[in-house]
Amino acid sequence: MSNSDSIISKPIPFLRWAGGKSKIVNLLAQLAPGEGEYNRYIEPFLGSGALFFYLRPKSSILADVNAHLINCYKQVASRPMEIWRVLQDYLRKHSREYYYHVRDIGLNEGSPLERAARFIYLNKSAFNGIYRVNRSDKFNVPFGPSLSGPAIPSEARLIVVSRALANARLSTASFEQTCRLATCGDFVYLDPPYPPLAKSANFTHYTPNRFGVKDQEAVADTFKSLDSKGCKVMLSNSDQDHIRILYSGFRITKLEVTRWLGSNGKRFRVNEIVVTNYDPSLTYIQAPKIDSSLNKSTSGIN
């Protein structure tokens, strides 16, 4: 363990994830309720967990429909040093050929610990860290060459992540199932897969089932249900007219940041919005400018 690893104290995401919020997590944290202003933290679309690791809530429910992802978190939470030791063997054998050998094994073979380590290795070695499966739930991302090899998390980093997860309830579940657990006073952060910019595009191959228009509408219905329960709710999404329409009447904050999405060899710049059912009352210091407004209609969209 290096000296720098020995002083790691703050958990950060250890997985790369399309749509991950690491680059804007400081902005999201300023939009979130403050510590002591909510009971439990609930995140139904966990992904890389950037906001969870940043806030480090005392009590949380973390879920995702991706069973491989949740198994990985559970194993890191309970057996971080064993995971790290298995990953060292992957590092010693790492090559383009070895990557495809491991990919062919798939994510369903072996013990929960072996599956978790394989998940991390593939995540760190795949092209752009993409997680994508076909309709048969087969991981199919090509090798991502790197001069320095895969950025496997250190033992110290995994231990810190494990500690952060100590009081979290982890489960494989749909966002609807997870949000039904929320009660008055909880804070729910919704970060669904963003809608594509064209009907022919599809960026959300995180599970064999695709996340479509009806799913976006279901998320909006869930947002409204949580609001009626007395929960504090925050949602991230791309800044598109039909998304704004779904959240008419709630506060929409436009972030002056962009995300690049790719499809069929083309790349598109997407602005982001954050929807809340409360007034964030922000004071920004050395951060990109934002535009926060109550979205009462589809007119005047920024």
Long-range contacts (C-beta under 8 A, 24 or more apart in sequence): 1-154, 1-155, 1-156, 2-154, 5-154, 5-155, 5-156, 5-157, 6-156, 8-154, 8-156, 8-157, 8-160, 9-160, 10-53, 10-160, 11-53, 11-56, 11-157, 11-160, 11-161, 11-163, 11-164, 12-50, 12-53, 12-157, 13-48, 13-49, 13-50, 13-53, 14-76, 14-120, 14-153, 14-157, 14-158, 14-161, 15-48, 15-69, 15-72, 15-120, 15-123, 15-129, 16-48, 16-123, 16-124, 16-128, 16-129, 16-130, 17-47, 17-48, 17-129, 17-131, 18-129, 18-130, 18-131, 18-203, 18-206, 19-47, 19-191, 19-193, 19-194, 19-259, 20-47, 20-48, 20-50, 21-47, 21-48, 21-50, 21-51, 21-191, 21-236, 22-48, 22-50, 23-257, 24-255, 24-257, 24-272, 25-50, 25-51, 25-54, 26-54, 26-287, 27-255, 27-257, 27-287, 27-288, 27-290, 28-54, 28-189, 28-234, 28-236, 28-274, 29-54, 29-55, 30-280, 30-282, 30-284, 30-287, 31-234, 31-253, 31-274, 31-276, 31-280, 31-282, 32-187, 32-189, 32-234, 32-280, 33-187, 33-232, 33-278, 37-187, 37-232, 38-185, 38-186, 38-187, 38-232, 39-183, 39-185, 39-186, 39-187, 40-182, 40-186, 40-187, 41-186, 41-187, 41-189, 42-178, 42-179, 42-181, 42-182, 42-186, 42-187, 42-188, 42-189, 43-188, 43-189, 43-191, 44-173, 44-174, 44-175, 44-178, 44-179, 44-188, 44-190, 45-175, 45-190, 45-191, 45-192, 45-193, 46-70, 46-73, 47-191, 49-73, 51-189, 51-191, 52-164, 52-168, 53-161, 53-164, 56-164, 57-187, 58-167, 59-167, 60-167, 60-168, 60-169, 61-168, 61-169, 61-171, 61-178, 61-181, 62-165, 62-168, 62-169, 62-170, 62-171, 63-170, 63-171, 63-172, 63-173, 63-175, 63-177, 63-178, 64-172, 64-173, 65-172, 65-173, 65-174, 65-175, 65-206, 65-207, 65-209, 66-131, 66-172, 66-206, 66-207, 67-172, 68-107, 68-115, 68-119, 69-119, 69-131, 70-170, 70-171, 70-172, 71-112, 71-115, 71-116, 71-119, 71-172, 72-115, 72-116, 72-119, 72-120, 73-165, 73-170, 74-112, 74-116, 74-170, 75-112, 75-113, 75-115, 75-116, 75-117, 76-116, 76-158, 76-161, 76-162, 76-165, 77-161, 77-162, 77-165, 77-166, 77-168, 77-170, 78-162, 79-113, 80-155, 80-158, 80-159, 80-161, 80-162, 81-155, 81-158, 81-159, 82-113, 83-113, 83-116, 83-117, 83-120, 83-158, 84-153, 84-154, 84-155, 84-158, 86-113, 86-114, 86-117, 87-117, 87-120, 87-121, 87-152, 87-153, 88-152, 90-117, 90-118, 90-121, 90-150, 90-152, 91-149, 91-150, 91-152, 94-125, 94-149, 94-150, 96-143, 96-145, 99-125, 99-126, 99-143, 100-143, 103-139, 103-140, 103-141, 106-138, 106-139, 107-139, 120-152, 120-153, 121-150, 121-152, 124-150, 124-151, 124-152, 125-150, 131-206, 132-205, 132-206, 133-205, 133-206, 133-207, 133-208, 134-205, 134-208, 135-208, 136-208, 137-207, 137-208, 175-218, 175-219, 175-222, 176-218, 176-222, 179-222, 179-225, 179-226, 182-226, 182-229, 182-231, 183-229, 183-230, 183-231, 184-229, 184-230, 184-231, 185-230, 185-231, 185-232, 186-231, 186-232, 187-231, 187-232, 187-233, 187-234, 188-226, 188-231, 188-232, 188-233, 188-234, 189-233, 189-234, 189-235, 189-236, 190-219, 190-222, 190-223, 190-233, 190-234, 190-235, 190-236, 191-235, 191-236, 192-216, 192-219, 192-235, 192-237, 194-237, 194-238, 194-259, 194-261, 194-270, 195-237, 195-238, 195-240, 195-242, 195-243, 196-261, 196-263, 197-238, 197-240, 197-261, 197-268, 197-270, 198-263, 200-263, 200-264, 201-261, 201-263, 201-264, 202-263, 203-261, 203-262, 203-263, 216-242, 216-243, 216-246, 217-246, 220-246, 220-247, 223-247, 223-250, 223-275, 223-277, 226-277, 227-277, 231-277, 232-276, 232-277, 232-278, 233-275, 233-276, 233-277, 234-274, 234-275, 234-276, 235-274, 235-275, 235-276, 236-272, 236-273, 236-274, 237-272, 237-273, 237-275, 238-270, 238-271, 238-272, 238-273, 239-270, 239-271, 239-272, 239-273, 239-302, 241-298, 241-301, 243-273, 244-273, 244-295, 244-298, 244-301, 245-298, 247-275, 247-295, 248-295, 248-296, 248-297, 248-298, 249-294, 249-295, 249-296, 250-275, 250-276, 250-277, 250-294, 250-295, 251-275, 251-276, 251-277, 251-278, 251-279, 251-280, 251-292, 251-293, 251-294, 251-295, 252-292, 252-293, 252-294, 252-295, 253-280, 253-290, 253-291, 253-292, 253-293, 254-290, 254-291, 254-292, 254-302, 255-288, 255-290, 256-288, 256-289, 256-290, 256-291, 257-288
